[in-house]
Amino acid sequence: MSDQNRRYAFAGIIIENREESAAPVQKILSEYSSIISGRMGLPHLDGGGLSIITVILHATTDEIGALSGKIGRLPGVSIKTGIAKS
């Protein structure tokens, strides 16, 4: 895939029920590991039930949308992305 079509982006993921949703989020992130340039997570917030993960992506807008859509459909998980203009 040409680097011309790829953009840098970030995705902020909030997991409100770690026990139920952390493993499915991790599985999806593993599927998309080839487009993840960096990752930072805070796994034990608010008494251990809340986690926040930020990932830096280098991907096409279609790949970013696919990742965001899969994660966003999980119960108790929300995701927001920001994509560089060029």
N, CA, C and O atoms as CSV, one atom per row, in Angstrom:
chain,resi,resn,atom,element,x,y,z
A,1,MET,N,N,0.838,-1.178,0.000
A,1,MET,CA,C,0.000,0.000,0.000
A,1,MET,C,C,0.883,1.241,0.000
A,1,MET,O,O,1.852,1.319,0.755
A,2,SER,N,N,0.556,2.190,-0.829
A,2,SER,CA,C,1.329,3.407,-0.963
A,2,SER,C,C,1.213,4.271,0.293
A,2,SER,O,O,0.140,4.400,0.883
A,3,ASP,N,N,2.345,4.858,0.685
A,3,ASP,CA,C,2.317,5.772,1.824
A,3,ASP,C,C,1.504,7.027,1.512
A,3,ASP,O,O,1.073,7.725,2.430
A,4,GLN,N,N,1.289,7.326,0.217
A,4,GLN,CA,C,0.500,8.501,-0.157
A,4,GLN,C,C,-0.926,8.408,0.365
A,4,GLN,O,O,-1.531,9.428,0.697
A,5,ASN,N,N,-1.459,7.224,0.440
A,5,ASN,CA,C,-2.842,7.040,0.868
A,5,ASN,C,C,-2.986,6.888,2.381
A,5,ASN,O,O,-4.098,6.833,2.907
A,6,ARG,N,N,-1.859,6.821,3.065
A,6,ARG,CA,C,-1.910,6.600,4.508
A,6,ARG,C,C,-1.751,7.924,5.248
A,6,ARG,O,O,-1.013,8.811,4.819
A,7,ARG,N,N,-2.451,8.032,6.356
A,7,ARG,CA,C,-2.368,9.230,7.196
A,7,ARG,C,C,-2.071,8.807,8.624
A,7,ARG,O,O,-2.310,7.667,9.021
A,8,TYR,N,N,-1.549,9.752,9.378
A,8,TYR,CA,C,-1.398,9.518,10.808
A,8,TYR,C,C,-2.694,9.900,11.497
A,8,TYR,O,O,-3.378,10.846,11.105
A,9,ALA,N,N,-3.010,9.144,12.527
A,9,ALA,CA,C,-4.237,9.382,13.281
A,9,ALA,C,C,-4.040,8.894,14.708
A,9,ALA,O,O,-3.071,8.200,15.018
A,10,PHE,N,N,-4.970,9.268,15.562
A,10,PHE,CA,C,-4.992,8.694,16.908
A,10,PHE,C,C,-6.386,8.153,17.165
A,10,PHE,O,O,-7.362,8.602,16.565
A,11,ALA,N,N,-6.465,7.199,18.048
A,11,ALA,CA,C,-7.756,6.676,18.506
A,11,ALA,C,C,-7.716,6.629,20.024
A,11,ALA,O,O,-6.802,6.049,20.610
A,12,GLY,N,N,-8.687,7.228,20.644
A,12,GLY,CA,C,-8.853,7.177,22.091
A,12,GLY,C,C,-9.964,6.198,22.416
A,12,GLY,O,O,-11.094,6.359,21.954
A,13,ILE,N,N,-9.650,5.192,23.202
A,13,ILE,CA,C,-10.594,4.122,23.505
A,13,ILE,C,C,-10.867,4.128,25.009
A,13,ILE,O,O,-9.934,4.094,25.811
A,14,ILE,N,N,-12.131,4.171,25.386
A,14,ILE,CA,C,-12.524,4.100,26.796
A,14,ILE,C,C,-13.285,2.799,26.999
A,14,ILE,O,O,-14.292,2.538,26.342
A,15,ILE,N,N,-12.786,1.996,27.917
A,15,ILE,CA,C,-13.408,0.711,28.242
A,15,ILE,C,C,-14.023,0.850,29.626
A,15,ILE,O,O,-13.305,1.020,30.611
A,16,GLU,N,N,-15.334,0.780,29.707
A,16,GLU,CA,C,-16.027,1.003,30.971
A,16,GLU,C,C,-16.217,-0.264,31.794
A,16,GLU,O,O,-16.499,-0.180,32.989
A,17,ASN,N,N,-16.072,-1.412,31.195
A,17,ASN,CA,C,-16.171,-2.674,31.923
A,17,ASN,C,C,-15.004,-3.560,31.504
A,17,ASN,O,O,-15.115,-4.347,30.564
A,18,ARG,N,N,-13.879,-3.423,32.212
A,18,ARG,CA,C,-12.654,-4.137,31.845
A,18,ARG,C,C,-12.847,-5.637,31.764
A,18,ARG,O,O,-12.381,-6.281,30.825
A,19,GLU,N,N,-13.527,-6.187,32.738
A,19,GLU,CA,C,-13.660,-7.653,32.780
A,19,GLU,C,C,-14.355,-8.200,31.551
A,19,GLU,O,O,-13.986,-9.262,31.050
A,20,GLU,N,N,-15.347,-7.492,31.065
A,20,GLU,CA,C,-16.129,-7.964,29.922
A,20,GLU,C,C,-15.526,-7.570,28.580
A,20,GLU,O,O,-15.580,-8.345,27.625
A,21,SER,N,N,-14.952,-6.369,28.497
A,21,SER,CA,C,-14.621,-5.808,27.188
A,21,SER,C,C,-13.138,-5.703,26.858
A,21,SER,O,O,-12.798,-5.501,25.692
A,22,ALA,N,N,-12.244,-5.831,27.829
A,22,ALA,CA,C,-10.820,-5.645,27.548
A,22,ALA,C,C,-10.279,-6.689,26.570
A,22,ALA,O,O,-9.522,-6.341,25.664
A,23,ALA,N,N,-10.647,-7.940,26.731
A,23,ALA,CA,C,-10.131,-8.993,25.842
A,23,ALA,C,C,-10.586,-8.800,24.394
A,23,ALA,O,O,-9.762,-8.924,23.489
A,24,PRO,N,N,-11.882,-8.498,24.135
A,24,PRO,CA,C,-12.275,-8.252,22.749
A,24,PRO,C,C,-11.572,-7.039,22.124
A,24,PRO,O,O,-11.234,-7.065,20.940
A,25,VAL,N,N,-11.350,-5.981,22.912
A,25,VAL,CA,C,-10.618,-4.820,22.399
A,25,VAL,C,C,-9.204,-5.233,22.032
A,25,VAL,O,O,-8.718,-4.889,20.955
A,26,GLN,N,N,-8.538,-5.968,22.916
A,26,GLN,CA,C,-7.171,-6.416,22.653
A,26,GLN,C,C,-7.104,-7.279,21.395
A,26,GLN,O,O,-6.162,-7.159,20.611
A,27,LYS,N,N,-8.084,-8.137,21.200
A,27,LYS,CA,C,-8.107,-9.005,20.008
A,27,LYS,C,C,-8.182,-8.160,18.737
A,27,LYS,O,O,-7.458,-8.415,17.775
A,28,ILE,N,N,-9.050,-7.163,18.735
A,28,ILE,CA,C,-9.182,-6.297,17.557
A,28,ILE,C,C,-7.899,-5.508,17.330
A,28,ILE,O,O,-7.436,-5.402,16.195
A,29,LEU,N,N,-7.319,-4.954,18.388
A,29,LEU,CA,C,-6.061,-4.222,18.232
A,29,LEU,C,C,-4.967,-5.123,17.681
A,29,LEU,O,O,-4.154,-4.677,16.872
A,30,SER,N,N,-4.933,-6.366,18.098
A,30,SER,CA,C,-3.951,-7.312,17.573
A,30,SER,C,C,-4.163,-7.560,16.081
A,30,SER,O,O,-3.196,-7.677,15.328
A,31,GLU,N,N,-5.422,-7.641,15.651
A,31,GLU,CA,C,-5.732,-7.821,14.229
A,31,GLU,C,C,-5.196,-6.662,13.389
A,31,GLU,O,O,-4.801,-6.852,12.239
A,32,TYR,N,N,-5.184,-5.476,13.964
A,32,TYR,CA,C,-4.762,-4.273,13.258
A,32,TYR,C,C,-3.350,-3.825,13.656
A,32,TYR,O,O,-2.994,-2.666,13.443
A,33,SER,N,N,-2.560,-4.702,14.216
A,33,SER,CA,C,-1.238,-4.324,14.726
A,33,SER,C,C,-0.328,-3.745,13.645
A,33,SER,O,O,0.566,-2.962,13.961
A,34,SER,N,N,-0.529,-4.104,12.400
A,34,SER,CA,C,0.330,-3.606,11.324
A,34,SER,C,C,0.146,-2.111,11.060
A,34,SER,O,O,1.006,-1.498,10.428
A,35,ILE,N,N,-0.939,-1.516,11.522
A,35,ILE,CA,C,-1.149,-0.075,11.318
A,35,ILE,C,C,-0.956,0.731,12.601
A,35,ILE,O,O,-1.113,1.952,12.596
A,36,ILE,N,N,-0.618,0.055,13.696
A,36,ILE,CA,C,-0.421,0.742,14.976
A,36,ILE,C,C,1.046,1.094,15.152
A,36,ILE,O,O,1.914,0.221,15.188
A,37,SER,N,N,1.308,2.406,15.263
A,37,SER,CA,C,2.680,2.891,15.443
A,37,SER,C,C,3.060,3.022,16.909
A,37,SER,O,O,4.238,2.937,17.255
A,38,GLY,N,N,2.077,3.228,17.769
A,38,GLY,CA,C,2.341,3.383,19.192
A,38,GLY,C,C,1.071,3.187,19.991
A,38,GLY,O,O,-0.041,3.299,19.475
A,39,ARG,N,N,1.267,2.890,21.271
A,39,ARG,CA,C,0.120,2.614,22.127
A,39,ARG,C,C,0.466,2.970,23.571
A,39,ARG,O,O,1.569,2.699,24.045
A,40,MET,N,N,-0.499,3.581,24.260
A,40,MET,CA,C,-0.348,3.862,25.679
A,40,MET,C,C,-1.671,3.516,26.352
A,40,MET,O,O,-2.739,3.850,25.840
A,41,GLY,N,N,-1.598,2.854,27.483
A,41,GLY,CA,C,-2.821,2.486,28.177
A,41,GLY,C,C,-2.739,2.715,29.667
A,41,GLY,O,O,-1.682,2.567,30.279
A,42,LEU,N,N,-3.862,3.075,30.236
A,42,LEU,CA,C,-4.021,3.197,31.680
A,42,LEU,C,C,-5.090,2.189,32.070
A,42,LEU,O,O,-6.281,2.469,31.932
A,43,PRO,N,N,-4.682,1.011,32.558
A,43,PRO,CA,C,-5.613,-0.104,32.699
A,43,PRO,C,C,-6.450,-0.150,33.973
A,43,PRO,O,O,-7.445,-0.873,34.008
A,44,HIS,N,N,-6.095,0.575,34.997
A,44,HIS,CA,C,-6.779,0.382,36.283
A,44,HIS,C,C,-7.284,1.695,36.868
A,44,HIS,O,O,-6.947,2.038,38.001
A,45,LEU,N,N,-8.077,2.419,36.118
A,45,LEU,CA,C,-8.616,3.680,36.602
A,45,LEU,C,C,-9.924,3.446,37.351
A,45,LEU,O,O,-10.598,2.436,37.150
A,46,ASP,N,N,-10.264,4.375,38.199
A,46,ASP,CA,C,-11.558,4.363,38.897
A,46,ASP,C,C,-11.816,3.041,39.622
A,46,ASP,O,O,-12.885,2.446,39.492
A,47,GLY,N,N,-10.836,2.602,40.375
A,47,GLY,CA,C,-10.988,1.368,41.141
A,47,GLY,C,C,-10.805,0.101,40.329
A,47,GLY,O,O,-11.127,-0.985,40.811
A,48,GLY,N,N,-10.302,0.207,39.122
A,48,GLY,CA,C,-10.016,-0.976,38.317
A,48,GLY,C,C,-11.040,-1.306,37.262
A,48,GLY,O,O,-10.795,-2.187,36.437
A,49,GLY,N,N,-12.186,-0.636,37.250
A,49,GLY,CA,C,-13.230,-0.971,36.287
A,49,GLY,C,C,-13.172,-0.190,34.989
A,49,GLY,O,O,-13.921,-0.489,34.059
A,50,LEU,N,N,-12.303,0.798,34.905
A,50,LEU,CA,C,-12.228,1.674,33.747
A,50,LEU,C,C,-10.813,1.649,33.182
A,50,LEU,O,O,-9.839,1.680,33.935
A,51,SER,N,N,-10.702,1.593,31.873
A,51,SER,CA,C,-9.403,1.639,31.197
A,51,SER,C,C,-9.471,2.631,30.048
A,51,SER,O,O,-10.514,2.801,29.416
A,52,ILE,N,N,-8.351,3.277,29.788
A,52,ILE,CA,C,-8.245,4.165,28.632
A,52,ILE,C,C,-6.999,3.773,27.852
A,52,ILE,O,O,-5.918,3.609,28.418
A,53,ILE,N,N,-7.169,3.626,26.550
A,53,ILE,CA,C,-6.073,3.279,25.655
A,53,ILE,C,C,-6.024,4.330,24.556
A,53,ILE,O,O,-7.058,4.714,24.010
A,54,THR,N,N,-4.826,4.791,24.235
A,54,THR,CA,C,-4.619,5.664,23.093
A,54,THR,C,C,-3.667,4.957,22.139
A,54,THR,O,O,-2.611,4.476,22.550
A,55,VAL,N,N,-4.042,4.896,20.864
A,55,VAL,CA,C,-3.160,4.304,19.863
A,55,VAL,C,C,-2.877,5.335,18.774
A,55,VAL,O,O,-3.746,6.128,18.409
A,56,ILE,N,N,-1.656,5.310,18.266
A,56,ILE,CA,C,-1.253,6.129,17.133
A,56,ILE,C,C,-1.269,5.213,15.920
A,56,ILE,O,O,-0.667,4.139,15.932
A,57,LEU,N,N,-1.958,5.644,14.877
A,57,LEU,CA,C,-2.152,4.826,13.689
A,57,LEU,C,C,-1.485,5.470,12.479
A,57,LEU,O,O,-1.383,6.694,12.395
A,58,HIS,N,N,-1.034,4.643,11.547
A,58,HIS,CA,C,-0.571,5.099,10.237
A,58,HIS,C,C,-1.265,4.197,9.234
A,58,HIS,O,O,-0.835,3.069,8.994
A,59,ALA,N,N,-2.355,4.710,8.645
A,59,ALA,CA,C,-3.237,3.842,7.875
A,59,ALA,C,C,-4.075,4.658,6.904
A,59,ALA,O,O,-4.070,5.889,6.938
A,60,THR,N,N,-4.792,3.956,6.043
A,60,THR,CA,C,-5.756,4.625,5.178
A,60,THR,C,C,-6.994,4.978,5.997
A,60,THR,O,O,-7.213,4.430,7.078
A,61,THR,N,N,-7.791,5.890,5.475
A,61,THR,CA,C,-9.016,6.243,6.185
A,61,THR,C,C,-9.962,5.047,6.266
A,61,THR,O,O,-10.714,4.922,7.233
A,62,ASP,N,N,-9.934,4.177,5.276
A,62,ASP,CA,C,-10.767,2.971,5.327
A,62,ASP,C,C,-10.338,2.052,6.467
A,62,ASP,O,O,-11.187,1.511,7.175
A,63,GLU,N,N,-9.038,1.871,6.651
A,63,GLU,CA,C,-8.542,1.019,7.736
A,63,GLU,C,C,-8.863,1.624,9.092
A,63,GLU,O,O,-9.241,0.908,10.019
A,64,ILE,N,N,-8.715,2.929,9.211
A,64,ILE,CA,C,-9.034,3.609,10.468
A,64,ILE,C,C,-10.517,3.457,10.783
A,64,ILE,O,O,-10.889,3.195,11.927
A,65,GLY,N,N,-11.360,3.620,9.775
A,65,GLY,CA,C,-12.797,3.464,9.963
A,65,GLY,C,C,-13.191,2.044,10.338
A,65,GLY,O,O,-14.076,1.838,11.168
A,66,ALA,N,N,-12.528,1.060,9.722
A,66,ALA,CA,C,-12.834,-0.340,10.032
A,66,ALA,C,C,-12.464,-0.668,11.481
A,66,ALA,O,O,-13.242,-1.298,12.197
A,67,LEU,N,N,-11.282,-0.241,11.905
A,67,LEU,CA,C,-10.858,-0.465,13.291
A,67,LEU,C,C,-11.809,0.224,14.260
A,67,LEU,O,O,-12.253,-0.376,15.238
A,68,SER,N,N,-12.117,1.472,13.987
A,68,SER,CA,C,-13.001,2.244,14.861
A,68,SER,C,C,-14.396,1.623,14.929
A,68,SER,O,O,-14.998,1.558,16.001
A,69,GLY,N,N,-14.898,1.177,13.809
A,69,GLY,CA,C,-16.226,0.567,13.776
A,69,GLY,C,C,-16.307,-0.713,14.581
A,69,GLY,O,O,-17.268,-0.926,15.320
A,70,LYS,N,N,-15.296,-1.572,14.443
A,70,LYS,CA,C,-15.296,-2.841,15.181
A,70,LYS,C,C,-15.238,-2.601,16.684
A,70,LYS,O,O,-15.968,-3.226,17.451
A,71,ILE,N,N,-14.364,-1.690,17.094
A,71,ILE,CA,C,-14.225,-1.417,18.529
A,71,ILE,C,C,-15.464,-0.699,19.061
A,71,ILE,O,O,-15.926,-0.997,20.163
A,72,GLY,N,N,-15.999,0.235,18.296
A,72,GLY,CA,C,-17.152,1.006,18.732
A,72,GLY,C,C,-18.423,0.190,18.907
A,72,GLY,O,O,-19.334,0.608,19.622
A,73,ARG,N,N,-18.495,-0.965,18.265
A,73,ARG,CA,C,-19.679,-1.821,18.406
A,73,ARG,C,C,-19.640,-2.703,19.654
A,73,ARG,O,O,-20.632,-3.351,19.988
A,74,LEU,N,N,-18.508,-2.729,20.338
A,74,LEU,CA,C,-18.413,-3.546,21.548
A,74,LEU,C,C,-19.197,-2.888,22.686
A,74,LEU,O,O,-19.160,-1.666,22.830
A,75,PRO,N,N,-19.902,-3.678,23.490
A,75,PRO,CA,C,-20.651,-3.093,24.613
A,75,PRO,C,C,-19.711,-2.506,25.668
A,75,PRO,O,O,-18.701,-3.115,26.022
A,76,GLY,N,N,-20.053,-1.337,26.156
A,76,GLY,CA,C,-19.263,-0.703,27.209
A,76,GLY,C,C,-17.960,-0.084,26.733
A,76,GLY,O,O,-17.096,0.245,27.546
A,77,VAL,N,N,-17.809,0.079,25.414
A,77,VAL,CA,C,-16.573,0.640,24.846
A,77,VAL,C,C,-16.938,1.813,23.952
A,77,VAL,O,O,-17.871,1.733,23.153
A,78,SER,N,N,-16.191,2.906,24.092
A,78,SER,CA,C,-16.370,4.024,23.167
A,78,SER,C,C,-15.017,4.392,22.575
A,78,SER,O,O,-13.977,4.205,23.207
A,79,ILE,N,N,-15.043,4.915,21.358
A,79,ILE,CA,C,-13.817,5.264,20.649
A,79,ILE,C,C,-14.031,6.540,19.879
A,79,ILE,O,O,-15.094,6.756,19.296
A,80,LYS,N,N,-13.022,7.388,19.875
A,80,LYS,CA,C,-13.007,8.604,19.064
A,80,LYS,C,C,-11.670,8.660,18.352
A,80,LYS,O,O,-10.637,8.294,18.912
A,81,THR,N,N,-11.700,9.126,17.097
A,81,THR,CA,C,-10.476,9.209,16.320
A,81,THR,C,C,-10.253,10.626,15.834
A,81,THR,O,O,-11.191,11.410,15.697
A,82,GLY,N,N,-9.010,10.935,15.580
A,82,GLY,CA,C,-8.615,12.184,14.935
A,82,GLY,C,C,-7.623,11.832,13.849
A,82,GLY,O,O,-6.701,11.050,14.078
A,83,ILE,N,N,-7.803,12.403,12.665
A,83,ILE,CA,C,-6.978,12.061,11.517
A,83,ILE,C,C,-6.284,13.313,11.003
A,83,ILE,O,O,-6.912,14.362,10.858
A,84,ALA,N,N,-4.982,13.203,10.727
A,84,ALA,CA,C,-4.224,14.323,10.171
A,84,ALA,C,C,-4.792,14.706,8.808
A,84,ALA,O,O,-5.251,13.844,8.058
A,85,LYS,N,N,-4.761,15.984,8.492
A,85,LYS,CA,C,-5.327,16.455,7.234
A,85,LYS,C,C,-4.534,15.983,6.024
A,85,LYS,O,O,-5.098,15.802,4.945
A,86,SER,N,N,-3.242,15.783,6.194
A,86,SER,CA,C,-2.460,15.329,5.037
A,86,SER,C,C,-1.477,14.260,5.435
A,86,SER,O,O,-0.734,13.760,4.591
